[in-house]
Amino acid sequence: MGAKKSPFYRVVIKEKRSKRDGKYLENVGTYNPMTNPAEVNLKHERIQYWLSVGAQPTETVASLIKHNPEQTEEEKAVVAQSRAEKKEAEKQARLDAKKAEAAKREEERLAAEKAEAEKAEAEAAEAKASEEAATEEVTAEDTTASETADAEASKAEQPAETTGEETKTEASA
């Protein structure tokens, strides 16, 4: 029984000459290897009856019978309770792992945002520094230009030195 990659077995009593998947005389249990630990339910009274009348178990069924002795209802309840607790513990562990993974991703995201903000701040500081440098260059050029203009203006204001010949020419006229 079961499906591909999901096996599930019945433990049955059959005639040796019958087909493998053919009609059986009695279903005496089930075996589910997909659970952890594997789940085995056997009707031990009926198995003992069939063994007493000459039934021959296969190696696998003999192993199942050997490793899964008859249990009282209380023992079965304890086993079922322990399976349920184990399943709940695994579920809680998966949930905790998911929470830890989410926290880790959030931490990484915050670190990335912080790094991005620091990078933007550094770029802004660099831009400001280059802007200040450009402003200083413009101020230095303005200062040089104004000094040059002042020098030219002072030259123009100085009275022209006259020579004696010029004064004579002016006087004769």
MODELLER restraints for C-alpha pairs under 7 A, 6 or more apart:
rsr = mdl.restraints
at = mdl.atoms
rsr.add(forms.Gaussian(group=physical.xy_distance, feature=features.Distance(at['CA:1:A'], at['CA:7:A']), mean=6.61, stdev=0.5))
rsr.add(forms.Gaussian(group=physical.xy_distance, feature=features.Distance(at['CA:1:A'], at['CA:8:A']), mean=5.24, stdev=0.5))
rsr.add(forms.Gaussian(group=physical.xy_distance, feature=features.Distance(at['CA:1:A'], at['CA:9:A']), mean=5.62, stdev=0.5))
rsr.add(forms.Gaussian(group=physical.xy_distance, feature=features.Distance(at['CA:2:A'], at['CA:8:A']), mean=4.65, stdev=0.5))
rsr.add(forms.Gaussian(group=physical.xy_distance, feature=features.Distance(at['CA:6:A'], at['CA:34:A']), mean=6.82, stdev=0.5))
rsr.add(forms.Gaussian(group=physical.xy_distance, feature=features.Distance(at['CA:7:A'], at['CA:32:A']), mean=6.98, stdev=0.5))
rsr.add(forms.Gaussian(group=physical.xy_distance, feature=features.Distance(at['CA:7:A'], at['CA:33:A']), mean=6.99, stdev=0.5))
rsr.add(forms.Gaussian(group=physical.xy_distance, feature=features.Distance(at['CA:8:A'], at['CA:31:A']), mean=6.16, stdev=0.5))
rsr.add(forms.Gaussian(group=physical.xy_distance, feature=features.Distance(at['CA:8:A'], at['CA:32:A']), mean=4.90, stdev=0.5))
rsr.add(forms.Gaussian(group=physical.xy_distance, feature=features.Distance(at['CA:8:A'], at['CA:33:A']), mean=6.89, stdev=0.5))
rsr.add(forms.Gaussian(group=physical.xy_distance, feature=features.Distance(at['CA:9:A'], at['CA:30:A']), mean=5.66, stdev=0.5))
rsr.add(forms.Gaussian(group=physical.xy_distance, feature=features.Distance(at['CA:9:A'], at['CA:31:A']), mean=5.03, stdev=0.5))
rsr.add(forms.Gaussian(group=physical.xy_distance, feature=features.Distance(at['CA:9:A'], at['CA:32:A']), mean=6.33, stdev=0.5))
rsr.add(forms.Gaussian(group=physical.xy_distance, feature=features.Distance(at['CA:10:A'], at['CA:27:A']), mean=6.90, stdev=0.5))
rsr.add(forms.Gaussian(group=physical.xy_distance, feature=features.Distance(at['CA:10:A'], at['CA:29:A']), mean=5.87, stdev=0.5))
rsr.add(forms.Gaussian(group=physical.xy_distance, feature=features.Distance(at['CA:10:A'], at['CA:30:A']), mean=4.38, stdev=0.5))
rsr.add(forms.Gaussian(group=physical.xy_distance, feature=features.Distance(at['CA:10:A'], at['CA:31:A']), mean=6.24, stdev=0.5))
rsr.add(forms.Gaussian(group=physical.xy_distance, feature=features.Distance(at['CA:11:A'], at['CA:27:A']), mean=6.04, stdev=0.5))
rsr.add(forms.Gaussian(group=physical.xy_distance, feature=features.Distance(at['CA:11:A'], at['CA:28:A']), mean=5.55, stdev=0.5))
rsr.add(forms.Gaussian(group=physical.xy_distance, feature=features.Distance(at['CA:11:A'], at['CA:29:A']), mean=4.86, stdev=0.5))
rsr.add(forms.Gaussian(group=physical.xy_distance, feature=features.Distance(at['CA:11:A'], at['CA:30:A']), mean=5.49, stdev=0.5))
rsr.add(forms.Gaussian(group=physical.xy_distance, feature=features.Distance(at['CA:12:A'], at['CA:24:A']), mean=6.50, stdev=0.5))
rsr.add(forms.Gaussian(group=physical.xy_distance, feature=features.Distance(at['CA:12:A'], at['CA:26:A']), mean=5.62, stdev=0.5))
rsr.add(forms.Gaussian(group=physical.xy_distance, feature=features.Distance(at['CA:12:A'], at['CA:27:A']), mean=4.38, stdev=0.5))
rsr.add(forms.Gaussian(group=physical.xy_distance, feature=features.Distance(at['CA:12:A'], at['CA:28:A']), mean=5.48, stdev=0.5))
rsr.add(forms.Gaussian(group=physical.xy_distance, feature=features.Distance(at['CA:13:A'], at['CA:24:A']), mean=5.94, stdev=0.5))
rsr.add(forms.Gaussian(group=physical.xy_distance, feature=features.Distance(at['CA:13:A'], at['CA:25:A']), mean=5.37, stdev=0.5))
rsr.add(forms.Gaussian(group=physical.xy_distance, feature=features.Distance(at['CA:13:A'], at['CA:26:A']), mean=5.16, stdev=0.5))
rsr.add(forms.Gaussian(group=physical.xy_distance, feature=features.Distance(at['CA:13:A'], at['CA:27:A']), mean=6.43, stdev=0.5))
rsr.add(forms.Gaussian(group=physical.xy_distance, feature=features.Distance(at['CA:14:A'], at['CA:24:A']), mean=4.71, stdev=0.5))
rsr.add(forms.Gaussian(group=physical.xy_distance, feature=features.Distance(at['CA:14:A'], at['CA:25:A']), mean=5.48, stdev=0.5))
rsr.add(forms.Gaussian(group=physical.xy_distance, feature=features.Distance(at['CA:28:A'], at['CA:42:A']), mean=5.97, stdev=0.5))
rsr.add(forms.Gaussian(group=physical.xy_distance, feature=features.Distance(at['CA:28:A'], at['CA:43:A']), mean=5.29, stdev=0.5))
rsr.add(forms.Gaussian(group=physical.xy_distance, feature=features.Distance(at['CA:28:A'], at['CA:46:A']), mean=6.63, stdev=0.5))
rsr.add(forms.Gaussian(group=physical.xy_distance, feature=features.Distance(at['CA:28:A'], at['CA:47:A']), mean=6.65, stdev=0.5))
rsr.add(forms.Gaussian(group=physical.xy_distance, feature=features.Distance(at['CA:29:A'], at['CA:41:A']), mean=5.24, stdev=0.5))
rsr.add(forms.Gaussian(group=physical.xy_distance, feature=features.Distance(at['CA:29:A'], at['CA:42:A']), mean=4.17, stdev=0.5))
rsr.add(forms.Gaussian(group=physical.xy_distance, feature=features.Distance(at['CA:29:A'], at['CA:43:A']), mean=5.88, stdev=0.5))
rsr.add(forms.Gaussian(group=physical.xy_distance, feature=features.Distance(at['CA:30:A'], at['CA:40:A']), mean=5.87, stdev=0.5))
rsr.add(forms.Gaussian(group=physical.xy_distance, feature=features.Distance(at['CA:30:A'], at['CA:41:A']), mean=5.24, stdev=0.5))
rsr.add(forms.Gaussian(group=physical.xy_distance, feature=features.Distance(at['CA:30:A'], at['CA:42:A']), mean=6.48, stdev=0.5))
rsr.add(forms.Gaussian(group=physical.xy_distance, feature=features.Distance(at['CA:31:A'], at['CA:39:A']), mean=5.86, stdev=0.5))
rsr.add(forms.Gaussian(group=physical.xy_distance, feature=features.Distance(at['CA:31:A'], at['CA:40:A']), mean=4.56, stdev=0.5))
rsr.add(forms.Gaussian(group=physical.xy_distance, feature=features.Distance(at['CA:31:A'], at['CA:41:A']), mean=6.50, stdev=0.5))
rsr.add(forms.Gaussian(group=physical.xy_distance, feature=features.Distance(at['CA:32:A'], at['CA:38:A']), mean=5.73, stdev=0.5))
rsr.add(forms.Gaussian(group=physical.xy_distance, feature=features.Distance(at['CA:32:A'], at['CA:39:A']), mean=5.07, stdev=0.5))
rsr.add(forms.Gaussian(group=physical.xy_distance, feature=features.Distance(at['CA:32:A'], at['CA:40:A']), mean=6.40, stdev=0.5))
rsr.add(forms.Gaussian(group=physical.xy_distance, feature=features.Distance(at['CA:33:A'], at['CA:39:A']), mean=6.46, stdev=0.5))
rsr.add(forms.Gaussian(group=physical.xy_distance, feature=features.Distance(at['CA:44:A'], at['CA:70:A']), mean=5.99, stdev=0.5))
